[in-house]
């Protein structure tokens, strides 16, 4: 990976589609009419709001399933229609989309993972699905829900469908650059993160001097940073990656101002994120906070073969 301070992902040119005939133009018009509606299955955070706003700007009617205790009520402003559900009410979600002739949806936002042990109120459809899932990991649960929706004729689209600009860029984003020692810790943390990711345990590790301080589990990235940073005392390196084989339709890693706030609290030194495979919210604020705190932020390419040592 080249970590040039000014390197950003380049533009990708796609082939021009063939010129439409009168027949194909009519078919395309028909498809556009059929796909005017789009659903959102929303958790917490700003991602559902950003997606809904972008979808409306593209002329889509937005139909929102919002989770009680998680989703921002402001999302209703962008919704053509909204239905509030409790965790586990899969049947209610399907009924809402079918009643509104919505045939595609996106998973967006966060769900507090620990709630699955104490605040789930499944309906019959949700309970039936839950009992079929052998391993209650993130990907297993989300894939099972997506499969159930698609069996009902509701396709699940990529969460970045309208928001490719939020993908984490490659290169050094901050004024400060990583030292050779920190680069070695990034390499070490990267290998550990990929291993735990392949087991669907988590997406983040905190290391110092090639020692693991913390591994993300169900508590989430913020708690992992605080726990690992306190153990490291200072100079912690935080590595966050996309799990191998992770579905782009849901649960992408995400970085925002809270990430930097927590790193600053425990005097962590470096944040390394897999470029193009994670979301970066409030980019300007994140970089400004990091620069003030003396924290290095770097977007690392998937292939680390050219990462300097």
N, C-alpha and C positions, 0 to 999 in steps of 0.2 A: 504494500500500500504506500502510495506517496502521500505524505502528510504536509504538503505545501500549504502554507497559511491561506493562500488565496484560491486553492483548488476547490471547485464545486463541480457536481455532476454535470456533464455536458448534455446538450439537447440531443434527443434521438429522433431521427427522421424516419417516418414510416412510408411505405409504398402508397402511391395515390390509388384510390379505388377506381375500378373501371367506370366509365361514363354510364350513367343510368339510362336505360331505355324508358319509353313511356310506361311499359309494363312494370319494370323494376321500381321506377319512381313511385308508381301507385302502391306497390307492395310496401315500399319503405314508409310511405305516408300512413298506410294502415298500421304498420308496426309502431310508428311514433304515437299514433292515437291510442293504441292498446297499452303502451308503456308510459303513459303520461303520469300515472300514479306510482309512488314509491313509498315503501314502508320503512320505518325506523324502529328497531327494538333498542330502547335507550336505557343506559345505566347513568352513572353520575359523570361529572366533569363537563368540560366545554365542547368536547368532540361532537356529541349529538347536535348541539346548537350550531356549530360551524357547518356540519354536513347539511342540516335542514336548510340553513340560509343559502348555501351553495346550490342545493337541489332546486329551491324555489327560483333562484336566479336563472336556472336552466329550464324554467317553465314547468317543473314537476309539481304535482299536488302531493304534499307530504302527509302521510298517515302515521301517527306516532303511538307506539306502545311504550308507556313510561312506567318505571318501577317505583313504587311507593318507598320513601325513605332514601332514595338514591338519585333520582332524576331531578334536574333543576326545573322548577315550575315555569320558568321563562320560556321553555321549549314550546309551550302551548301557543305562543305568539306566532310561531312559524308553521304550526300544524293546521292542515285543512280539517283534521279530526284527530282527537287524542283519546286514548283509553288507558286508565291507570290500573295496574295489576300488581299483585304480590308475587314474590319469588315462587316459581313453580307452577304458575297458572298458564300452562302451555295451551290448554284447550281454549281458554279465553283469548289468547293471542291469535290463534288460528281463526276463531270465529270472527274476531274483529276485522282481520284482513279479508276474509272471505265475504263478509257482509258488505265490505267497501270495494270489492273487486280488485284488491291489491295482489299482484302476482310476483312482486319482487321486493326484497327488504334487505336492510343492512343491520348488522350488530354494531353498536357504537357505545362507547363510554365504559365506565367501570362499575363493577358490582363488588361490594365488600365481601371478600371470599369467606371470612369467618361466619358470615350470616347463614351459610348453607347448613350449619349445625344447630341453629336456634331460631331462625326466622323464615322458614320455608313453609308455604301454605299451598301445597300442590292440589290441583284439581285432578279428576280421574285420568285425564290425558297425561298430565305431568307426572303423576304417581306411577302410572304404567311405564313411562319412559325411564324414570329414575330407577325402577326395579330391574330394568334391563341393562343398566350400565354397570359393568363389573368394577371398573376402576374410576373413582370419582375425581379424576384430574381435570384441569381446565379444558384441555383440548378434547378429551373424551366426552365431557358434558356438552360442550358447544357443538362439536361435530354431530352428536346424537340429536340435539335440538334442530340443527340445520337439516339433517337428513329427514327428520319428521316434517319439517316445513316443506321440504321439496317433494315429499310423498303426497303432500296436499296441494301441490302445484304452485308453491310459493318459493321461488328461487332466492338464494342468498348471494348478494353481490359483495365485492370487495369494499372494505370500509373506507379506503382511500379513493374511491371512484371519482369524487369531485375535488379531492384535496391532496393531490400529489405534491403540492408545494410544501406540505407539512412533513414530508419525509426527511429524515436526518441527513444532512449533507456530509460528504467526505472532506477530510482535511481538518486543520486546526482552526477553531472558531474564535479563540481567545488571543489576547496579546501575548500571554505567556505560553511557552512551548514546553513539552515534556522533556525531562532530562533522560539520559541513557538509562539510569536506574529505574525511572518511572516507565520507560518503554519496556523494559524487561518485566516489570510487574504487570503491564498491560498484556504482554504475551502470555504470561503465566495465568493471569485471571481469565483471559480469553479461552484458554484450553479447558479450564475448570468449568467456566460458564457453559461451554458447548456440551460438556459431559452431563451436567445437571439438566441442561435444556433437553438433551436427547431422552432423558428419563421423565420429562414433563414435570419437573419439580419446581423450577423457577427460571428466571431470566437474568438474574443479577448476582454478582459476587463482590465482596469487598476483600482486598488483599493488601498486604504490606510486606515488603522484603521477601517476596515469593512464599508468603505464608497466608493461608486462608483465615480471614477474620470472621466472615459471615457468609452464609449461603441463603439466598432467598427461598422461602417456602411459602406457606399460605398467608403469612403476615403482610407480604407485599414489599415493594422496593424501598419505600420511605423508612419503614421500620428496620429493614435490613441495613440501610446506610447508617442509621443511628446506632444500632447494635454493634455493627462492625467497626464503625468509626470510634466508638467509645473504647473498644478493645484495642484498636490500633493506637489510640491516644492522639496521633497526628500522622500526617503523610499517608493516609489511606488512599488507595486507588480503587475506584468504583468502575466495574465493567458491566455493561448491560447489552445483551445480545437478543436476537430473535432465535427462538428455539428451532433446532434443525427440523425441517419438514413442516414448520408451522404454517397454518393456513392464513393467507392474507385477508381472509374474510372477517377474522376476528382476533382480538387479544394481542394486537401488536404492542411491543414495548413502547412506553411513552415517557418523555422528559419534559419538565416544565419548571417554573420558578420555585415550586416547593422542593424540588430535587436539590437545587442549588442552596436553598435556605438550610436544608437539613445537612448538606455537606459542610457548609460554613459553620454550623453549630458544633460539629465534631472535628473541625479543622482538617477535613479531607482535602487532598491535593489535586486529584485527577479524576475526570469523568471521561471514560472511553465508551462510545456507543457504536453499534454496528450500523454503518452508513447505508441508507436506502432501505433499512429493515425496521426502523423505529420512527416514532412520531416526535416532532419537536414543536411544542406549543410556546407561544409568546417568545419567539426567538430573540428579539432585540432585548427584552427584559432579562432573559436568561443570560445572555452574553454580558450585558452590563453588570448584573449581579456577580457573575463569575470573575470578571475583570477586577471589580472592587475587592473581592475576597481573595484574589490571587490564585484562583482555581483554573486549572487547564481543562479545556473541553476539546475533545478530538473525535471526529467521525472516522471509524476504521472500516476499510473495505473488507468484504467477506474473505478474499484471498489475502492472507497476511505475508505472503512469500517475499514481497518487496518492502515490508515494514523494516525500517532501519534498526540495526542492533548496536 
